[in-house]
Amino acid sequence: MSTSLQALNAVNFFMADVQGGLGPYLGVFLQQKKWSPTEIGVVMTIGGLAGMVATAPLGALVDRLRAKRFLMVVAAVATVLASFVILFIPTFWATAVSQIATGVAGAVIPPAIAGITLGLVKQKGFTHQLGRNEAFNHGGNVVAALLCGALGYAFGLSAVFVVMSVLALISLGALSYIDPKKIDYNAARGATGKAGEKIQGFSELLRNKPLIVLAITLLLFHLGNGAMLPLLGQSLVAQGADPSAYTSATIIVAQLAMIPMALFAAWLAHRRGFWLVFVLALVALPVRGAIAALITGPIALGPVQILDGVGAGLLGVAVPGLVARIMAGTGRVNAALGAVMTMQGVGAALSTTLGGAAAQAFGYSVSFIALGGVAFIALALWTSATPLMSKACEKA
C-alpha cells in the first residue's frame, strides 16, 4: 500500500471525531445547562440546515479545486474553534452561530475525502477503498468516544473539547503525508481527462432520475435516523445515567458495529451490487426505533446502537460508491455527492426538531416509534424504483 493511501487511512481515523463537532455530546452538554429538548432540537436543526445549504456548492468546489487537502485543513480548524465557543458561551445565539460554522465546515469533508480517494484509486478501486475509509473512520470514532467517556467521567464534559483538539492536530499531520502528485484530478471529479471531453453542467444533477431517487430515499432515511442517537443519550441521562459515560457508550456500540458493516458493504457491493446494500440499511431503522421504544434503560443501548451501526455502516460505503457510478464520466461526482448529502442534511436537520418536539409532547418512546416509522416510506420508494436503479446498482 502506498504512503498516500496509508495517510488517507490515518486521516479517516483521526478526523472521524472532528467532522461532526460535538455531535451527540452537544445535546447532553446543553441538557446540563438546563436547555429543553425542543431548544436543543432547534439549535441542532439550525446547524444541520447550514450544512445542508453549503453541501452542494462545496461539493462543486471540491470538483473545481485541486487544493482538496487545504479545504479539509480549514474545515477541521473551524470546527474545533466553533465548538469552543459553545464551551465558553453556551447561550442560544452563540450556540446557533457555532453550529452554523460546524455545519458548513463538516459539509466539505466527505466530498473532499471522496474526491481524494477517487483520485488516488480511480473508479475501479473506489468501492474497496471506501470500505477501508469507513472502517478507519468508525475505528477512530470508537477510540475518540472511549477517550471522551473516560476523560469526561473523570473531568466533566469539557474534556471532550480537549480530545477533539488533539485529534484535529493529528489528523492535519496525517493529511500532509498524502502526496498531491499521486492524485489524478480528472478521476477525482469523475472525468476521464480525454481530449474534447465535456464537463456536464450543474443542471445535470436535476435531470438525473437515479440520483433524484437516491437523494429522496436518503432524505427519508435521515429524517428517521438523525435524532435517534441524541434522543437515546438524552433519555438515558434523564433516567439518571452519567452523561459522559452513556453518551460515549451509545457512540462506541454503534461505531464498533459499523466497522465490520463497512467492510461487508464493500464486499456485498462487489458481488450483488448496491441495491441490496440499501435494502438492508433501510430495514434496520424501523426495527431500531421499535426496540428503543419498547426497552427502557441502559439495556436498550446494545441492540439499538448495533442496528444504528448496521444502517450507517452500509450507507457510508454505498452512498459515495453509488453516486460515483451514477455520475461516472460527467465530471460532477463530488457536486452530486454534495447534492445528495444536502438531502441527507435536510432529513437529519428536520429529524432533530421532529424528535425533540415528539419527545417533549409525548415522551421518548413515542418519538422513537415515529422516527423509525419514516423508514418504511423510504423502503417503499427504493423498492418501487428498482427498474430505474438497476443499471447503477449493478455489481461494483
C-alpha positions in Angstrom: 0.0 0.0 0.0 1.3 3.4 -0.9 2.2 6.1 1.6 -0.6 8.3 0.4 -3.2 5.5 1.0 -1.8 4.8 4.4 -2.0 8.5 5.2 -5.6 8.6 3.9 -6.5 5.8 6.3 -4.9 7.8 9.1 -6.9 10.9 8.1 -10.1 8.9 8.2 -9.2 7.6 11.6 -8.2 10.8 13.3 -10.6 13.2 11.6 -13.6 11.0 12.4 -14.4 12.8 15.6 -13.7 16.2 14.3 -16.0 16.3 11.3 -19.3 16.4 13.2 -18.2 18.7 16.0 -19.6 17.8 19.4 -22.2 15.5 17.8 -24.3 13.7 20.4 -22.3 15.3 23.2 -23.9 18.7 22.3 -27.4 17.6 23.3 -26.2 16.2 26.7 -24.0 19.3 27.3 -26.9 21.7 26.7 -29.2 19.5 28.7 -26.9 20.0 31.7 -27.2 23.8 31.0 -31.0 23.4 31.6 -32.0 23.6 27.9 -35.3 21.9 27.0 -35.5 19.1 24.4 -37.2 21.5 21.9 -34.4 24.1 22.3 -31.8 21.5 21.8 -33.5 20.2 18.7 -34.0 23.6 17.2 -30.3 24.7 17.6 -29.1 21.4 16.2 -31.6 21.9 13.3 -30.0 25.3 12.6 -26.6 23.7 12.3 -28.0 21.0 10.1 -29.7 23.4 7.8 -26.5 25.5 7.4 -24.6 22.3 6.4 -27.5 21.5 4.0 -27.3 24.8 2.2 -23.5 24.6 2.0 -23.0 21.0 0.9 -23.9 21.1 -2.8 -21.8 24.2 -3.5 -18.9 22.9 -1.5 -19.1 19.6 -3.4 -18.9 21.6 -6.7 -15.9 23.5 -5.2 -14.2 20.2 -4.5 -14.7 19.2 -8.1 -13.2 22.5 -9.3 -10.3 22.9 -6.9 -7.1 20.9 -6.8 -6.4 22.1 -3.2 -8.7 19.5 -1.6 -6.3 18.9 1.3 -6.4 22.6 2.2 -10.2 22.6 2.3 -10.0 19.9 4.9 -7.5 21.8 7.0 -9.8 24.9 7.1 -12.8 22.7 7.9 -11.1 20.9 10.8 -9.8 24.1 12.4 -13.1 25.9 12.0 -15.0 23.0 13.7 -12.7 23.0 16.7 -12.9 26.7 17.2 -16.7 26.7 16.8 -17.0 24.0 19.5 -15.0 26.0 22.0 -17.5 28.9 21.5 -20.2 26.6 22.9 -18.0 25.7 25.9 -17.4 29.3 27.0 -20.6 31.0 25.7 -23.5 28.4 25.9 -26.2 30.9 25.0 -28.8 30.2 22.4 -27.5 32.5 19.7 -23.8 31.8 20.3 -24.5 28.1 20.1 -26.6 28.6 16.9 -23.8 30.6 15.2 -21.3 27.9 16.3 -23.5 25.2 14.9 -23.8 27.0 11.6 -19.9 27.2 11.4 -19.7 23.5 12.3 -22.3 22.5 9.7 -20.6 24.4 6.9 -17.2 23.1 7.9 -18.4 19.5 8.2 -20.1 19.7 4.8 -16.8 19.9 2.9 -15.0 17.0 4.5 -17.0 14.0 3.0 -16.8 15.2 -0.7 -13.1 16.2 -0.2 -12.2 12.7 1.1 -14.3 11.1 -1.6 -12.5 13.2 -4.2 -9.1 12.4 -2.9 -9.9 8.7 -2.7 -11.3 8.6 -6.2 -8.2 10.5 -7.4 -5.8 8.0 -5.7 -7.5 4.7 -6.6 -9.7 5.6 -9.6 -13.2 4.1 -10.2 -12.0 0.5 -10.3 -10.6 0.6 -6.7 -13.1 3.1 -5.3 -15.6 0.7 -3.6 -12.9 -1.3 -2.0 -11.2 1.8 -0.6 -14.5 3.2 0.5 -14.9 0.2 2.8 -11.4 0.8 4.3 -12.1 4.6 4.6 -15.3 3.9 6.6 -13.7 1.2 8.7 -10.9 3.5 9.8 -13.4 6.3 10.3 -15.5 4.3 12.6 -12.5 2.9 14.4 -11.4 6.5 15.0 -14.9 7.3 16.4 -14.6 4.3 18.8 -11.2 5.5 20.2 -12.4 9.1 20.4 -15.6 8.0 22.3 -13.6 5.9 24.7 -11.3 8.9 25.4 -14.2 11.2 25.8 -16.1 8.8 28.0 -13.1 8.2 30.3 -11.9 11.7 30.5 -15.4 13.1 30.6 -16.3 10.9 33.6 -13.1 12.0 35.4 -13.1 15.7 34.5 -16.5 16.5 33.1 -17.8 17.1 29.6 -15.2 19.9 29.0 -12.7 17.1 28.4 -14.5 16.3 25.1 -13.3 19.7 23.7 -9.7 18.8 24.5 -9.9 15.4 22.9 -11.4 17.0 19.7 -8.5 19.5 19.5 -5.8 16.9 19.9 -7.3 14.6 17.3 -7.7 17.5 14.9 -4.0 18.3 15.1 -3.0 14.7 14.5 -5.4 14.4 11.5 -3.8 17.5 9.9 -0.4 16.0 10.3 -1.6 12.8 8.6 -3.1 14.9 5.8 0.3 16.3 5.0 1.6 12.8 4.0 -0.9 12.5 1.1 1.1 13.3 -1.9 -0.8 15.6 -4.2 1.2 14.4 -7.2 -0.5 10.9 -6.7 -4.0 12.3 -7.0 -5.4 12.1 -10.5 -7.6 15.3 -10.5 -9.6 14.3 -13.5 -10.5 10.9 -11.9 -11.2 12.8 -8.6 -14.2 14.5 -10.2 -15.4 11.6 -12.3 -13.9 12.8 -15.6 -11.7 10.8 -17.9 -9.4 13.6 -18.9 -9.6 12.7 -22.6 -9.3 15.5 -25.2 -12.6 17.1 -26.1 -14.4 15.8 -23.0 -17.3 18.0 -22.0 -17.9 18.5 -18.3 -21.6 18.4 -17.6 -23.4 21.5 -16.2 -24.7 21.7 -12.7 -28.2 21.2 -14.1 -27.3 17.6 -14.9 -28.0 16.9 -11.2 -31.6 17.9 -11.6 -32.1 15.8 -14.7 -30.6 12.6 -13.4 -33.5 10.4 -12.2 -31.5 7.7 -10.4 -29.7 10.5 -8.5 -33.0 12.1 -7.5 -34.4 8.7 -6.3 -31.2 8.2 -4.3 -31.4 11.7 -2.8 -35.1 11.4 -1.7 -34.5 7.9 -0.2 -31.7 9.3 1.9 -33.7 12.3 3.0 -36.3 10.0 4.4 -33.8 7.7 6.0 -32.1 10.5 7.8 -35.4 12.1 8.8 -35.9 9.0 10.8 -32.4 8.3 11.8 -30.9 11.8 12.6 -32.4 12.3 16.1 -32.4 8.8 17.4 -28.9 8.8 18.8 -29.2 12.2 20.5 -32.6 11.3 21.9 -31.3 8.0 23.2 -28.5 9.7 25.0 -30.9 12.3 26.5 -33.3 9.5 27.5 -30.6 7.7 29.4 -29.4 10.8 31.1 -32.9 11.7 32.1 -33.1 8.3 33.8 -30.0 9.3 35.9 -27.2 7.9 33.8 -23.8 9.6 33.8 -23.8 11.9 30.7 -20.2 11.4 29.5 -20.2 7.6 30.1 -23.5 6.8 28.5 -23.2 9.3 25.6 -19.8 7.7 24.8 -21.3 4.2 25.2 -24.0 5.0 22.6 -21.3 6.0 20.2 -18.9 3.1 20.9 -21.5 0.4 20.4 -22.7 1.8 17.1 -19.2 2.5 15.8 -18.0 -1.0 16.6 -20.9 -2.4 14.6 -20.1 0.0 11.7 -16.5 -1.3 11.2 -17.5 -4.8 10.0 -20.6 -3.5 8.2 -18.5 -1.1 6.2 -16.2 -3.9 5.0 -19.2 -6.1 4.4 -20.9 -3.4 2.3 -17.8 -3.2 0.0 -17.8 -7.0 -0.2 -21.5 -7.2 -0.9 -21.5 -4.4 -3.5 -18.8 -6.2 -5.5 -20.9 -9.4 -5.5 -24.5 -8.4 -5.5 -24.5 -4.6 -6.3 -25.7 -1.7 -4.3 -29.5 -2.3 -4.3 -29.4 -5.0 -1.6 -27.0 -2.9 0.5 -29.6 -0.2 0.6 -32.5 -2.5 1.4 -30.6 -3.9 4.4 -29.8 -0.4 5.7 -33.4 0.8 5.4 -34.9 -2.3 7.1 -32.6 -1.8 10.1 -34.1 1.6 11.1 -37.7 0.8 12.0 -36.5 -2.2 13.9 -34.1 0.1 15.8 -36.9 2.5 16.6 -39.2 -0.2 17.9 -36.5 -1.6 20.2 -35.7 1.9 21.6 -39.4 2.5 22.3 -40.1 -0.8 23.9 -37.0 -1.4 26.0 -36.2 1.2 28.6 -33.0 1.9 30.4 -29.3 1.1 29.5 -30.3 -2.4 28.4 -31.7 -0.9 25.2 -28.3 0.5 24.3 -26.8 -2.6 22.8 -29.4 -3.7 20.2 -30.4 -0.1 19.3 -26.9 1.0 18.6 -25.9 -2.2 16.9 -28.7 -1.6 14.4 -27.5 2.0 14.0 -24.1 0.6 13.1 -25.7 -1.7 10.5 -27.5 1.2 8.7 -24.8 3.7 8.9 -22.0 1.3 8.1 -23.7 0.1 5.0 -24.7 3.5 3.7 -21.3 5.0 4.4 -19.9 2.9 1.7 -22.9 2.6 -0.6 -23.8 6.3 -1.0 -20.5 7.6 -2.4 -20.0 4.4 -4.3 -23.4 4.6 -6.0 -23.0 8.4 -6.7 -19.7 7.7 -8.4 -21.3 5.0 -10.5 -24.3 7.2 -11.5 -22.2 10.2 -12.3 -19.2 8.5 -14.0 -18.0 10.5 -17.0 -19.8 13.7 -16.1 -17.0 15.4 -14.1 -19.6 16.2 -11.4 -19.2 13.4 -8.9 -18.4 15.5 -5.9 -21.0 18.1 -6.7 -23.6 15.2 -7.0 -22.3 13.8 -3.7 -22.7 17.2 -2.1 -26.3 17.5 -3.5 -27.2 14.0 -2.1 -25.7 15.0 1.2 -27.8 18.1 1.1 -30.9 16.0 1.0 -29.5 13.9 3.9 -28.9 17.1 5.8 -32.5 18.2 5.2 -33.7 14.9 6.7 -31.3 15.0 9.6 -31.9 18.6 10.4 -35.7 18.2 10.5 -35.3 15.0 12.4 -33.9 16.7 15.5 -36.8 19.1 15.6 -39.3 16.4 14.9 -37.8 14.1 17.5 -37.3 16.8 20.1 -40.9 18.0 19.8 -42.3 14.5 19.9 -40.2 13.6 23.0 -41.3 16.8 24.8 -45.0 16.3 23.9 -45.4 12.6 24.1 -42.3 11.1 25.7 -39.2 9.4 24.3 -40.9 6.1 23.4 -43.4 7.8 21.0 -40.6 9.8 19.4 -38.6 6.6 18.7 -41.6 4.9 17.1 -42.3 8.0 14.9 -38.7 8.3 13.7 -38.4 4.6 12.9 -41.7 4.5 11.0 -40.4 7.0 8.5 -38.0 4.4 7.2 -41.0 2.4 5.8 -41.7 5.2 3.3 -38.0 5.2 2.3 -38.1 1.5 1.8 -41.2 1.7 -0.3 -39.7 4.3 -2.6 -36.5 2.4 -3.0 -38.1 -0.9 -3.9 -40.6 0.7 -6.3 -37.7 2.4 -8.2 -35.8 -0.9 -8.7 -36.1 -0.8 -12.5 -34.8 2.7 -12.7 -31.8 2.0 -10.4 -30.9 -1.4 -11.8 -28.0 -0.3 -14.1 -26.4 1.9 -11.4 -26.8 -0.8 -8.8 -25.0 -3.5 -10.7 -22.0 -5.2 -9.2 -19.4 -2.6 -8.2 
